[in-house]
Amino acid sequence: MNIEQLKYIVEIFDTGSITAASKKLHVSQPNISQSIINLEKELNIKLFERSRTGAHATDLGVLFIEKSKVILDHLDDLQNIAQIENDSLNGTLSLMIIPIISISILSKTLNSFKSKYPGVQFEVTEDGSHHILKCVIEGIADIGIITLRSDMECDSRVHFEPLFTSKTIAYVGKNSPLADKKEISLSEVIDYPLVLFNERYSTSNHLRHLLQKYGTPNILFSSSNSDAMRNVIAESTAIGFYSDISLKTDPFIMNKDIIPLRIRSTTDVYSIYGIITRKQSFRSLLIQKFIDELKMQAELFKQLHDLPDYSKI
């Protein structure tokens, strides 16, 4: 029995399959499978039942895996003590974020953290909240930043720590017939072509649902590339949607290529941007330090731009 085998069985248990564990641990499926077979032979017990739907722990396997988690947690504690003693952190953090974070706090957070801990590397992916949540739950990403409507509960499998609150605004190009307006209703929006984030983005899905009350939305195209979407909006009569946080940082707005419009609404629902991490995973010192940095940069950003807290309004 060795530490790697314990890591394998815990990851299989958490993800529900050898395939997912293989991707998370960057170890081939055959190697993981053979390692588990060897461990079961050594212990003379059955840890998992394999089926087409994945690998499911036996009753005895669950007990063994829970003890293994305790051992691995203690091992992480020892490693963290060593890191604190050496006053250094190193390793790679996998971070998945929604687009608004890229133009608000990401660069300052990375630069500040890198100056303190030069041995840390980052893998950053921009995506929608739905997919980010899935990747964090499956252990593919260490940290996610998502948006959650204020009338929704976050998935119970993750920790959610708020950073900002915001409301959705409409975007139109400077040559749009709507450019001289200050606000717009959803009943007016339905008469124009739309540029929306794809189905991985929870806010976009909610907007589609709201717009269907007024007719069939004329979707020009949907994408996950926020820069491409804003370019199209700037050069056409299409309408797009974004967070009001972007009013402070979006270069398209700063250059007046895009005009922001408030959306008249009968609801007080707002969005909460926050950090998610998987509950079942041990939070390493590296992850905790980076989350602390994110929170600090978010607070500085809110103070600098005087962002409203809609949860208190």
N, C-alpha and C positions, 0 to 999 in steps of 0.2 A: 504494500500500500504506500502511495506517495501523495504529495500535495497536489500534483497535476491531476491525478485521478479524482481527488475530492472536488477540485474545481470543475472537472468535466461533469460529474454527477449533479452538482448544484446547478450548473448552467442548463443541463438537459431538463432538470426538474422545473426551473424557472421559466424556460422558454417553451417547454412541451415537446421538443423534438431534437434529435441529434443534428439535423440540418441547420436549425437556427443556432444551436450551440456552436456548431462548426464555424459559422459565419462570425459570430461574436468573438470567439476565441482565436480565430485565424488558424485553425487546426483542421486537417482533412477529416472528412467523415469516417473513412476506414480506420484511421488512427484512433479516433475517439471510440468507435465501436469496439475495436479490439482491446483497447485499454479497459473499457467497462466489463467486457467478457472476462478478461484476466482478473479483474478485481472481484467479480462474482465468484469465480473459481477459487480464488484465494480465501475468500470469506465463507464460501460454501452456502451462499444465500442468493436469492433472486432480487435484484434491486429494481428492475424495470420489466414491464410487459410491453413488447413491441407490437405495433399494429399499423395499419395504413394511415391512421389519424395521428400517429406520433408515438412517443415513448411515455408510458404512464407508470409512475412509481408504485410498487407494491406497498402493502401496509408496513412491512418490515423496512422496505426501502425508504419510506417517508421518515421513519424514526432515525435511520442511519444518516439520511441527508440533513435532517435538522441538527444532528450532532456535528456533522461536517461543516455546516454553516458557522457554528460556534467556533470551531477550530480555525476556520479561515478568517473569521472576524478578529480573533486574537492575533493571528499572524499579521493582518493588516495593521492592528494596533501597534505591534512591535516595529513594523516598518515605518509607521508614522512617527513613533518615538525617535527612531534613528534619523528620520528626515528633520525633525525639529532640532535634534542635537547637532546635526550638521548645518542647520540654518539654510537648507536648500531643498528645493522641490524639482523633480524632473519627471518626464513621462510625456504621454500624448493624451490630450483631451479631445473627445469627439463632441462637437457642438452643432446642434441643429436649431435654426432660427427662422422666424417669419421676416419678411422683407423690411418692415419698418425699423427693425433693430439695426439693420445694416446702415441706415442713414441717421441713426440717433446716437446709440451708445457703443456700438461694436468696436469701432476703431480705437477709441480712447480706452476702452476696457482691455483690449488685447495689448495695446502699447504699454499701458500702465503695468499690467500683470507681467508682461515679458521683461520689463525693466527690473522688476523685483526678482523674477525667477527665470533667468535666461535659458535654463535647461528644459523648459516646458515647450512642447510643440502642440499645434492646434490643427484639427481637421474641422473646417467650418462648412456647413451645407445650408443653403437657403431653401425653405420648403413651406408647405402649408401646415396649419395646426393639426389636421387629421393625421397626416403622414408622420409628422414629428412625434405625436403622441404614440403612434404605433411603434415607431423605432425606439423610443425610450422604454416602452413596456417590454419590448423584445430584447433590450440590452444592446441594440446596435449603436445607439447614441448615449453618451454619458449624461449630457445635459441638454434640455430642450427649452426653448422660449416660445410660448404659444399665446394665442388670444382666446379668451373665454367670455361669452356673453354673461352679463351680470345676473340674468335669470336662469343660469344653468349651473349645475354642479360638475366639478371636475371628476374625471375617472378615479375611482377609489384605489387603483393600482399605482398611482403616482402621488408624490408630494407636490403641491402647488404653492408657490411663494410669489405674491403680487409684486409688480414693479411700477406699472403705470395704469391709469384709467384713461379711456378715450371714447370719442364718438366718431361715427363714420361721416365723412363729407363726400360731396360729389366733385369730380374733376372735369373741366371742359377746356378745350383749346382756346387760345386768345382770339381766334377768328370765328368761334362758334357763335350762333345767334343768341346763345344764353350767356355770353361772356360779360354782358353788362348787368347781369342779375347778381343779387346777394344770396339768394336762396332759391330752392326748387323743391317741388313736391314729387313724390313717387309717381303720381298720376301724370305728371308732365314728363318724367323720365322715360316712361314707356313709349313715347313717340319718337325716341332717338335711338340710333345704334349704340350698343353697349360694348365696352371692353371690360371683361371680368377675369378675376383669378379663377383657376380651374377648381375642380371638385375637391381638391385636397385642402382648400381654404374654407374654414368654417364660416367666416363673415360673408364670403361670396355666396355660399349655399343659402344662408339666411336671406340675403338680398334677393336672390332668385325667387325664393318662396314668397317674400313680400310683394315683389313686382307682379307675380302671377295673379294677384288680386285685381290688378288693373288691366290685364291683357297678357298677350304672349310677348315676352321680352325679345327684342331684336338684337341678338348677340352677334356682334361683328366677329369677334374671336375671343377665346379664353386662353390663358397662358399662366405660367409660373414665373415668367421673366418680367419683373416689374419695370425695368428700364425700357424694354420693347413696348410694353403696354402704354407707358407714359409718352413715348415718342409718337405712337399712333394717335393718342388723344390730342397731343399738341398740334398735330397736322391734319386733323379731321373734325367732323362734327360729332364724333362719338363721345359718350359720357363714361367715365370710370369712377371708381370709388376707392377711398383710402382713409387711413386714420387721420384725425385732426392733429396728431403729433407731427405729421409731415409739414404742417404749416410753418414750423420753426426751422426745418432743415432741408426740405426738398429743393434741389437746385432748379427744377422746372418752375416751381412757384417763385423762387427768389428772382429768376430771370424773366418772370411774367409770361412764360410760354404756356403755362397752364393756370387757369383761374379756379380757385376753390369756391364752392357754393355750399352753404348750409342746407341740410335736408329737413324740410318741415315734416314733423312726425308727431303722432299722438301718443307715442310711447316714450318712457324715460329709460329704456334699456340702453346701457352703455357696455363697452368692452373692457375687460381687464387683461393686461399683458402680464405674463408671469413666467417664472422658472419652474420647470418640472424635472424631477428625478424619480427613478424607479424605487418604490417602497422596499422591495425585497432585496435591493442591493445595499451593501455596506457603503457608506459615504466616506470616501477616502479624504485625507487631509488636502490633497490637490483639488478635488472637486469642491470641498467646503471653502477653501481659500478663493477659488475662482468665483463661486457664488457670492461670497462676501464682496469681492471686487465689483461684480455686476450690480449688486444692490447699492454700493457706494456711488458708482457712476450714474445709476438711475436717479438717485437722490440729487446729485449735482446737476444733472440735466433738468430735472423738474424745477430746481431752484433758479437755474440760469434762465430758463424760458418761461418761468411762472406758469407751469402747467396746472390746470384745475384738477382737483380730485373729485370726480363725479360721484364717488361713493359717499361723499359728505355734503353734496349739494341737494 
